[in-house]
Amino acid sequence: MAQILVVDDSAAIRNEVASFLKNNGFSVQTADDGKDGLSKLKMDSAVKLVISDVNMPNMDGLTMVEKIRSELGNQTVNIIMLTTENDPNMKSRGKAAGVKGWIVKPFNGASALGAIQKLVAG
């Protein structure tokens, strides 16, 4: 049972974020695109936070978020986007879907840790 699901098509980013989170005491699961992330979230109701990239093959992060809310009916899981995207329209779409935060890569675990801890505890 994972507390955090990290979704990114880049193995390097997935591993970096997952390692940082594990080193800070979190239980972490990873997925390599939105489709995989949606599937893993269906199987693990203990996930409190999803950290996802936006641009991925098979299913992008924003579509995954919309499906988490609509198809899974999960309104409680917190979601942060970790991406190179800084487009205001994408941010608006994410906010409308219930995204709690938008972190522009590169990932800086130390600066994000406080927010991550609050979202997992909440």
C-alpha positions, 0 to 999 in steps of 0.5 A: 500500500503506497502513500504516493504514486509517482507517474512519469514516462522518464525513468530517471525522473521517476527514480529520482522522485521516488528515491527522494520520497522513500528516503524521507519515509514515504511508501512510494509506487511508480507508473510510467504513463497516465494509463499505468497510473490510473490502473495502479491507483484503481488497485491501491486505495491507500494512495494519498498523493499522485505526483505526475508529469503532464506530457506522456505517451498513451495518456497524458497527466491531465487526462489521467487526473480528469479520469481519476475524478470522473471514472474512478470517482476519486475526489479525495486523492491529492494531485501535484503536477511535476512538469516542464509545462508552464502554459496558463491554459494547462494550469487552468485545466489542471486546477479545474480537474482538482490539481493541488499544485504545479511544480516546474522541473527540475524536481527540488525535493527539499523545497517541495517536502513540506507541501508533500507532507501536508498533502499526504497527511491531509 
